[in-house]
Amino acid sequence: MTITSELREFYDERRDEIRDYLNLLRAVETAAGSGAPRIREARAGEASYPITAPQQRILYASVYLQLYNLVEAVVTRCIGAVADAAATNSRWRPVDLNENLRREWVRHAARTHIDLTPENRLKSAMKMCNDLVGQLPLVDLQIDPGGGGNWDDEAIYKLSERLGCRLTLSRSTTYAVKRPVRDGLGAMKLVKDRRNSLAHGSISFTECADGVTVSELESMTGAVEAYLAEAVGCFTSYIDVFEFLAETSRPDGKP
């Protein structure tokens, strides 16, 4: 299996988990139309357990956490796929990378983003210098994703620009992810906002999903899924046509 096929498979598996969960919520909401939904015991005649309205909202609120987990996981995997492609079989050298990834290599090799003592900074610089002078192949490329719990469509776009990957989205997907859902926020910004509010204890799970319906969650999930699917497509193309390399280093026949 190739790096990019693994990336697509990973996305599909994580996406399907959320879809399965939404199917459960749809069944709960449908059952609520005839009174409180109940979890029945396996044997006839035994008591059933009613699902209360607050419990139902708690279940709904979990979608925001699952969606943010999907967003962050996809970002991490996309970055990892780029790094793996650049270091595959020690085929490429730092000079072969495009300017954007070469900058990432320098950041990692020279540890420019870390506070170091003068001696340790010199050691990092010497190692980088030796790699360049010896034209040693890449055996490892680490890319700092940043983000820190704040991944949304704008943050992903900035990351793709940083790596030199063109993030081109369809008009319908752009509209769906930018269209305000609640609190004036688009789908991905709302997911980030609600996830952070839950993680930091700013709101409770019942408050998070107050007034939210399964239809709204499905629509929001569809917008996030469409965005991530197209983003994954852009990153797989970036890897498959060797755009992570300088033009002069790309295999014959590649743009």
N, C-alpha and C positions, 0 to 999 in steps of 0.2 A: 504494500500500500504506500502511495506517495505521501509526501508531507501535506500537499494541498487536499488530497482525498481524505486524509485523516482529519484535517481541519473541518471540512464540510460534514463529515460523519459526526464529529463531536458536536457541531452546532445542531444538527438534526436531532440527535439524541436528547440534548438538553431542552430544545424547543418542544419536543414531544412530551417530555415530563410535565411541562406547564399546561399543555393542551389536555393531558389526561386529568390534571387537577381541575381545570376549568370544566371539564365534563362532569366531574363530581359536584362542583358548585352548582352547575346547571340543574342537576338532578335534585339537589337539596332545595334550590329555589322553586323548582316545579312542585315538589312535594309540599312546600310551605303554602302553596295556593289552596291546599285542602286542610289547613291547620298546621300545627307545629310538626315539622319533620321528625321521624322517629327512627332510632336504630333498634331493630328488632333482634331478639335472641334467636339462636339457631333452632331451638325446639319450640314447637307450637304450645301456646298456653302460658308461656313465661312472659314476664313484664318486658316492655320496651322502654327505651330511654329517649325522651324528647330533646330535640336540639333547640335551645332557646334563641331568641333574636340576637342577644349579645354574642353568643357563641357563633352564630352564623356570620356576624360581622367580623369576628376574629378570623374565621376561615377566609373571608374575603380579603382582609388586610394582608394575609400571607402572600397574596399574589404579587404585591409590590416588592416584597423581599425576594421572591423567586425570580421576578423579572430583572431586578438589579443584579442578582447573582448571575443570571444569564448574560447580562451586558458585560459585567466585569470579567466573567470567564471567557467570553468571546474575545474581548480586548487582549487578555493575557495570552490566549492561544494564538491569536493573529501575530502578536509580537514574537512569541516563541517560534512560530512557523518561519517567520522571516529570518530570525537568528539561526535556526537549524539549516535553512536553505543556504545561507551564507557560509556556514561551516561544514557543509556536507562533504564527507570524504576528504577533508582538507584540500579541496580542489582550488579554492580561491585565496588570494592574498589581500591584505588591507588595501593595496593600491588598486585592486580590481573592483572594489566597492564603489557605488555611486557616492557623490559628495555627502549626501545626507547620512548614509550608513557609515561612511568613513568617519564622520564627526562622532557618531555613536561609539565607534570602535576607539577613537582617541579618548572620549569621555571615560570609557571603561578602563582602557589600558593605562592612561595617565592618572585616572581617578580624580579628574578635575572637579567633580561634584562633591568631593569628600574633604573635610578638614584634615590635613596631614601635617606632621612635623616636617621641617625642611629635609631631613635625612630620608624619611619615607617617601616624600615627593620626588626626591632625586632617584631613589630606587625604582619607582614606577616609571619615571621618565627614561631611565636607562634601559629598562626592560622593553619599553615601547621602541626606543631607538634601535636596540639589538634586533628586534623583530623586523623593523623596516630595513636595516642595513643587510641583514641576512635573507631578506625577502622570504621570511618564513610563512608558511600557509596558515590560514585561520583554523584553529581547532576549537575555538569557543568565541562566541560573540554574545555579550550580555547587553540587553537594552533596558534601560530604566523606564518603566511605563509611566511613572508619575501617577497622577489621578488622585490617589489617596481617598477613595470613597466618593469621588465626585465625577463619575463617568456619566456623560450624557452625549447627545449628538454633537454639540459644539466641541466638547473635549476630544471626542473620537476624531473629528475632522482635523483638529489641531495636531493630534498625534500622527495621523496619516500624512499630513503635510511635513511634519518633522522627519518622517522616514522616506519622504519622496514618493509616496504611494498616492496616486490620484483617486480621490474618493468621489466618484461620479454616481449620483443617485437619480432615479427617475423622478419626474415631476409629481406623480401621484404619491410616491413614498415620501418625498420632501414635504408635501402638503399634509399628509397624514401625521407625520411626526411633529410638525410645527403647529398644527391646529390646536388651539387651547382646549384642554379637557376639563380642568378644574383649576381654580386659583390663578387663571391666566397663564397656565403652564401647558406646554405641549407634552406629548406622551412620555418621552424619555426624561425630560426635566421633572415631570411630576413623579415618575418612578424614583428618580434620584432623591427628590425632596422628601417623599413619603418614607423612603427607606432610611434616610438619615434621621428624620424625625423619630421614627420608631427605634432606631439604633441608639439614639442619644436620650431617649425617654421623654422627648418633647410632647408626644401625644401617645395615647394608649391605642391598642389594636382596635378597640371598639370605636374610638373617635376617628381613627384613620379611615374606616370603611363606613362611617355614618352616611346614609343616603345613597350609597354606591350599589349598583345593580350588577348582575352577572353580565348583562349586555354591555355595560360600560367597560367592565374589565376585559371582556372579549375584544371589544373595539380597540382599547388601549393596547392590549397584547398583540393584536394584529399589526398595529402601527410599529411597535417595537420590533416584532419579528421581521417585518418587511425591511426595516432599516438595517437590522443586523445581517439579514440574508444578503442584501446588496453590498454591505460593507465587507462581508466575508468573500463575496464574489470579486470585489476589487482587490483584496489582498491575495487571493489565489491567483488572479491574473498577474498581479505584480510579481509573484514568485515564478509562475509558469513561463512567463516571457522574459525572465531575468532582468526585470527593471531594477532590481536591487544592486545590479552591477553597473559600472561605468559603461557607456555605449561601446567603447573600444575593447571591452573585455567580454562582451556578450557572445555566446556561441553563434556561429554562422547561421544566418537566416532569421535571427531575432532582431527586432527593431531596437 
